[in-house]
Amino acid sequence: MAKIITLEEAIALTQAYQNSEIGKGQTISADVSTIDLELILKQQSCVGLRIYNALEENNTVNFVLIGYDENGNDITNGIILNFLTSNPKNRTGNKSLLEL
């Protein structure tokens, strides 16, 4: 089960990634709407969401989202999402987990 953390912990974790050699120049976040999440989570036998890192043809990082069942198996015959909206640092809005 996931652990609930404080905003301060989230900032420390995300900024550590953003400032690391691994994170420099990479996609650091993506937006997923509740409508898209519900497409996956409302599938029969879906008990959770799995997020895979993905590499697009232009060498940018993105994510693949897929539901999984109670046995931990990906639901491969259902909804699978990609092409999330990446969230660059210069995008407007409150993004408190970004290192600005």
ZAPALO-382780 format. One line per field, with one value per residue: residue in one letter; x, y, z of N, C-alpha, C in turn. Coordinates in nm, 2 decimals. Layout:
% ZAPALO-382780
aa: a:...
nX: X:...
nY: Y:...
nZ: Z:...
caX: X:...
caY: Y:...
caZ: Z:...
cX: X:...
cY: Y:...
cZ: Z:...
END
This chain:
% ZAPALO-382780
aa: m:a:k:i:i:t:l:e:e:a:i:a:l:t:q:a:y:q:n:s:e:i:g:k:g:q:t:i:s:a:d:v:s:t:i:d:l:e:l:i:l:k:q:q:s:c:v:g:l:r:i:y:n:a:l:e:e:n:n:t:v:n:f:v:l:i:g:y:d:e:n:g:n:d:i:t:n:g:i:i:l:n:f:l:t:s:n:p:k:n:r:t:g:n:k:s:l:l:e:l
nX: 0.08:0.04:0.23:0.13:0.26:0.42:0.39:0.64:0.81:0.75:0.83:1.11:1.18:1.10:1.24:1.50:1.52:1.48:1.71:1.91:2.15:2.01:1.76:1.79:1.70:1.49:1.14:0.95:0.71:0.36:0.03:-0.28:-0.61:-0.91:-1.11:-0.97:-0.83:-1.04:-1.14:-0.96:-0.96:-1.23:-1.27:-1.37:-1.26:-1.04:-0.81:-0.62:-0.37:-0.11:0.20:0.41:0.73:0.81:0.95:0.94:0.93:1.08:1.27:1.18:1.08:0.79:0.48:0.32:0.00:-0.18:-0.43:-0.44:-0.51:-0.64:-0.45:-0.22:-0.17:-0.12:-0.39:-0.43:-0.62:-0.77:-0.83:-0.55:-0.33:-0.15:0.06:0.04:-0.01:0.28:0.45:0.61:0.86:0.81:0.54:0.23:0.06:0.02:0.28:0.40:0.59:0.79:1.13:1.22
nY: -0.12:0.23:0.50:0.77:1.09:1.40:1.74:1.86:1.63:1.53:1.74:1.73:1.47:1.48:1.70:1.61:1.41:1.57:1.73:1.54:1.34:1.15:1.27:1.52:1.71:1.54:1.43:1.54:1.53:1.45:1.51:1.36:1.32:1.29:1.17:1.01:0.84:0.71:0.56:0.34:0.25:0.17:-0.06:-0.40:-0.62:-0.47:-0.35:-0.17:0.07:0.07:0.22:0.26:0.36:0.51:0.54:0.77:0.80:1.03:1.03:1.13:1.11:0.94:0.80:0.49:0.38:0.13:-0.09:-0.32:-0.66:-0.84:-1.03:-0.91:-0.90:-0.74:-0.59:-0.67:-0.68:-0.46:-0.11:0.09:0.35:0.62:0.89:1.11:1.44:1.61:1.79:2.06:2.28:2.55:2.58:2.72:2.77:2.64:2.45:2.30:2.10:2.12:2.20:2.52
nZ: 0.00:-0.07:0.08:0.27:0.24:0.35:0.22:0.23:0.23:-0.02:-0.19:-0.13:-0.23:-0.51:-0.60:-0.56:-0.75:-0.98:-0.98:-1.01:-1.20:-1.35:-1.37:-1.50:-1.77:-1.84:-1.87:-1.61:-1.49:-1.55:-1.67:-1.58:-1.64:-1.43:-1.57:-1.76:-1.58:-1.46:-1.67:-1.68:-1.41:-1.36:-1.49:-1.52:-1.28:-1.22:-0.98:-0.93:-1.04:-1.27:-1.35:-1.61:-1.72:-2.03:-2.35:-2.60:-2.96:-3.03:-2.84:-2.59:-2.25:-2.15:-2.02:-1.97:-1.88:-1.71:-1.60:-1.32:-1.19:-0.91:-0.87:-0.94:-1.21:-1.52:-1.69:-1.98:-2.19:-2.19:-2.13:-2.21:-2.15:-2.30:-2.41:-2.23:-2.11:-2.09:-1.84:-1.85:-1.69:-1.75:-1.77:-1.69:-1.37:-1.04:-0.93:-0.71:-0.66:-0.84:-0.91:-0.94
caX: 0.00:0.12:0.25:0.10:0.37:0.39:0.43:0.78:0.87:0.73:0.92:1.25:1.19:1.09:1.36:1.62:1.52:1.50:1.85:2.00:2.20:1.91:1.64:1.82:1.65:1.38:1.01:0.95:0.57:0.26:-0.10:-0.37:-0.74:-0.99:-1.18:-0.88:-0.80:-1.16:-1.14:-0.88:-1.00:-1.37:-1.27:-1.40:-1.14:-0.93:-0.79:-0.52:-0.31:0.04:0.26:0.54:0.81:0.81:1.04:0.87:1.02:1.16:1.35:1.13:1.01:0.64:0.43:0.21:-0.08:-0.25:-0.48:-0.40:-0.61:-0.61:-0.33:-0.11:-0.15:-0.17:-0.51:-0.39:-0.73:-0.85:-0.78:-0.41:-0.32:-0.02:0.06:0.00:0.04:0.40:0.44:0.74:0.88:0.76:0.40:0.17:-0.01:0.09:0.34:0.48:0.69:0.89:1.24:1.21
caY: 0.00:0.35:0.57:0.91:1.17:1.54:1.82:1.88:1.51:1.52:1.83:1.68:1.36:1.52:1.79:1.53:1.35:1.68:1.77:1.43:1.31:1.08:1.35:1.64:1.71:1.44:1.47:1.53:1.50:1.44:1.53:1.26:1.36:1.19:1.09:0.90:0.74:0.63:0.46:0.23:0.20:0.12:-0.19:-0.52:-0.69:-0.38:-0.31:-0.07:0.13:0.05:0.32:0.22:0.46:0.48:0.63:0.80:0.80:1.14:1.01:1.19:1.01:0.95:0.70:0.40:0.35:0.01:-0.15:-0.46:-0.73:-0.88:-1.12:-0.83:-0.91:-0.63:-0.61:-0.65:-0.68:-0.35:0.02:0.12:0.49:0.68:1.03:1.20:1.57:1.63:1.91:2.13:2.38:2.68:2.58:2.80:2.70:2.60:2.32:2.31:1.99:2.15:2.29:2.63
caZ: 0.00:-0.08:0.20:0.26:0.28:0.37:0.11:0.24:0.19:-0.16:-0.25:-0.12:-0.32:-0.65:-0.64:-0.56:-0.89:-1.08:-0.97:-1.03:-1.34:-1.41:-1.40:-1.58:-1.91:-1.86:-1.84:-1.47:-1.45:-1.66:-1.62:-1.61:-1.59:-1.36:-1.67:-1.81:-1.47:-1.44:-1.78:-1.64:-1.28:-1.36:-1.57:-1.44:-1.21:-1.19:-0.84:-0.92:-1.16:-1.28:-1.44:-1.67:-1.79:-2.17:-2.43:-2.73:-3.08:-3.03:-2.72:-2.47:-2.16:-2.12:-1.93:-2.01:-1.76:-1.73:-1.48:-1.28:-1.12:-0.77:-0.87:-0.98:-1.35:-1.60:-1.76:-2.12:-2.28:-2.15:-2.16:-2.18:-2.19:-2.33:-2.46:-2.13:-2.13:-2.01:-1.76:-1.84:-1.58:-1.78:-1.79:-1.59:-1.27:-0.92:-0.94:-0.59:-0.66:-0.93:-0.88:-1.03
cX: 0.09:0.12:0.21:0.22:0.33:0.43:0.58:0.86:0.86:0.82:1.07:1.27:1.19:1.20:1.49:1.63:1.55:1.64:1.96:2.05:2.09:1.80:1.67:1.78:1.54:1.25:1.00:0.81:0.48:0.12:-0.19:-0.51:-0.81:-1.07:-1.09:-0.85:-0.92:-1.18:-1.07:-0.94:-1.14:-1.38:-1.30:-1.27:-1.03:-0.92:-0.69:-0.46:-0.16:0.09:0.40:0.60:0.81:0.90:0.97:0.98:1.11:1.26:1.31:1.06:0.86:0.61:0.32:0.13:-0.17:-0.31:-0.43:-0.50:-0.56:-0.49:-0.20:-0.08:-0.20:-0.29:-0.48:-0.50:-0.82:-0.79:-0.63:-0.39:-0.17:-0.04:0.00:0.06:0.16:0.39:0.57:0.74:0.82:0.61:0.34:0.09:0.08:0.15:0.45:0.59:0.80:1.01:1.25:1.34
cY: 0.12:0.42:0.72:0.99:1.32:1.61:1.84:1.75:1.50:1.62:1.78:1.56:1.40:1.61:1.71:1.46:1.46:1.73:1.66:1.42:1.24:1.17:1.47:1.62:1.61:1.50:1.45:1.51:1.49:1.46:1.41:1.31:1.25:1.11:0.98:0.80:0.65:0.52:0.33:0.17:0.13:-0.01:-0.30:-0.59:-0.60:-0.34:-0.21:-0.02:0.11:0.15:0.27:0.35:0.41:0.58:0.65:0.80:0.91:1.15:1.09:1.09:1.04:0.83:0.62:0.36:0.23:-0.03:-0.28:-0.52:-0.77:-0.97:-1.04:-0.84:-0.79:-0.68:-0.58:-0.64:-0.56:-0.22:0.04:0.26:0.53:0.82:1.12:1.33:1.59:1.77:1.99:2.24:2.51:2.69:2.65:2.72:2.67:2.46:2.32:2.21:2.01:2.23:2.40:2.72
cZ: 0.00:0.06:0.18:0.32:0.29:0.24:0.11:0.20:0.03:-0.24:-0.25:-0.22:-0.47:-0.69:-0.64:-0.70:-0.99:-1.09:-0.99:-1.17:-1.41:-1.46:-1.49:-1.73:-1.94:-1.83:-1.69:-1.41:-1.57:-1.59:-1.67:-1.56:-1.52:-1.46:-1.73:-1.70:-1.45:-1.55:-1.74:-1.51:-1.27:-1.44:-1.47:-1.40:-1.19:-1.04:-0.82:-1.05:-1.16:-1.38:-1.48:-1.73:-1.94:-2.24:-2.57:-2.84:-3.09:-2.90:-2.60:-2.38:-2.15:-2.03:-2.00:-1.88:-1.80:-1.60:-1.45:-1.19:-0.98:-0.76:-0.91:-1.13:-1.42:-1.68:-1.91:-2.23:-2.25:-2.20:-2.12:-2.23:-2.21:-2.38:-2.36:-2.16:-2.03:-1.95:-1.75:-1.73:-1.62:-1.80:-1.67:-1.49:-1.15:-0.93:-0.83:-0.58:-0.76:-0.87:-0.98:-1.02
END
